[in-house]
């Protein structure tokens, strides 16, 4: 998901500043990827918990019906 960046033709940035900016951008991309992965893990855990609650509810309902 590379976003092309266009440098202004008359950039006043030094080479060192540009390298630092690229490094900062890279760090931010890594952080975004980590957050995205964390969200996916959290969603998977929530889905698992929901399925567990539904299963327990169904088992309780089935058990109550057996005793009626």
C-alpha positions in Angstrom: 0.0 0.0 0.0 2.7 2.4 -1.1 1.5 6.0 -1.6 3.6 7.8 -4.1 5.0 10.9 -2.7 6.0 13.8 -4.9 8.7 16.1 -3.7 8.4 19.7 -4.5 10.9 20.8 -7.1 12.2 23.6 -5.0 12.6 21.7 -1.7 14.4 23.5 1.0 15.1 20.3 3.0 18.6 19.1 3.5 19.5 15.5 2.7 19.7 14.8 6.4 16.3 16.2 7.0 14.8 14.2 4.2 16.4 11.0 5.5 15.0 11.8 9.0 11.6 12.4 7.5 11.7 9.1 5.6 12.8 7.3 8.8 9.9 8.9 10.7 7.4 7.9 8.0 8.8 4.3 8.1 8.3 4.2 11.9 4.7 5.5 11.5 3.9 2.9 8.9 5.2 0.2 11.3 3.1 1.6 14.1 0.0 1.6 11.9 0.7 -2.0 10.9 1.0 -3.0 14.5 -2.2 -1.3 15.4 -4.0 -3.0 12.5 -2.7 -6.4 13.6 -3.8 -5.7 17.2 -7.3 -4.8 16.1 -7.5 -8.0 14.0 -6.5 -10.0 17.0 -8.9 -8.2 19.3 -11.7 -8.8 16.8 -10.9 -12.5 16.5 -10.9 -12.8 20.3 -14.3 -11.0 20.5 -15.7 -13.3 17.9 -14.5 -16.3 19.9 -16.0 -14.9 23.0 -19.3 -14.3 21.3 -19.4 -17.8 19.9 -18.6 -19.2 23.4 -21.5 -17.2 24.9 -23.9 -18.3 22.2 -22.8 -21.9 22.6 -23.3 -21.7 26.4 -26.7 -20.1 25.9 -27.8 -22.9 23.5 -26.6 -25.6 25.8 -28.4 -24.1 28.8 -31.6 -23.8 26.7 -31.3 -27.4 25.5 -30.6 -28.6 29.1 -33.7 -26.7 30.4 -35.8 -28.3 27.7 -34.6 -31.8 28.6 -35.9 -31.3 32.2 -39.3 -30.0 31.1 
